[in-house]
């Protein structure tokens, strides 16, 4: 069951199948069909978006961020959780039990 509600531990994130997205250089643009809004994702959110293409946990995405940037795992995990919550609230990602 996919959800758009609050984010919590034990979830796997996937791209909302109704959202269209495209990478252009370092930025990802996505359009949410319900409100027809164009969203510009920064590099970190874009990396999470791409991890979510195959389905990922917050921990999976945090490890990808640690590999890409000079940041410790705890900081990356806190940032990923906040970003995932935002992306779920904007209906860009969906969350399901892991």
N, C-alpha and C positions, 0 to 999 in steps of 0.2 A: 504494500500500500504506500503510495507516494503522498508526501505531505508538504504543505507550504507554511506550516506553523513554526513555533519557536524551535531553535536548534538545541540539541542536547547530545551528550556522549552516546556512543554506540550507533551512530548513524552513518550511512553511506550516502554520498552526494552524487547526483547525476545532473547533467544538463537537462533543463526542462525541454522535452521533445517538441513543444510548441514554439520555442524561441529560435529565431534565426540569428546566427552569429558569423562573424568573419574577422580574421586577423589581418591587420594592415601594419606592417613593420612591428613595432613594439606594443601596439595597442589592439585590443579586441573590441569590436562594436557588436552589440546585440540588440535585437528589437523584440520587445515583449508584445505579443499580439492582443492581449486583453485591453491594454491601455495605449497601444501603438506608440510606445516610447522608445527612443533610441538611447541606449546606455553605453557609455565609454568606460571600459575597464582598464585600470592601470596595470602595470607589469605584474604585480603580485596577484591581483584578482584575475588577470588573464591566465596566469599559470594555474591557479585553482580551477578556472573554467576548463582549461585543457585537461587537467587531471580528472575532472568530473566527466569527461567524454566517455571514459571507460568505467566510471564509478570509482569513487575513492572515499576514504575516511579522512577526517581532519588530520589524523596522524600521518597518513600517506602524503597529503598535500604539504604538511609541515616539513616532512623529510625532503620533498622535492625543493622546497624553498631554501632549506639549509644547504642543499647541494648547489643551488644557483647563487645565493647571496651570503654575505658574511654576517650570519645571525645565529644565535644559539637555538637549540630545539625548543626550549620552553617559551622563548619570546615568539618564535615562529608559530608554535601551536596556539598561543593566545591570539595572535594576529589572524591566523587562519580561521579560528572559531568565530571571531568577530566578523570577519569578511563573509564566511559562509552564512552566518545569520542574516547579514545584510542582503546577500544574493538570494537567499530563500525568501526573505520578506518581499523582495522586488520580483519574485517569481522567475528569476533567471536560472536558479538551481532548484531541484526538488530533493527532499531528504526521505530516506527509507531506512528501516532497520537494517543494520549491518549483518 
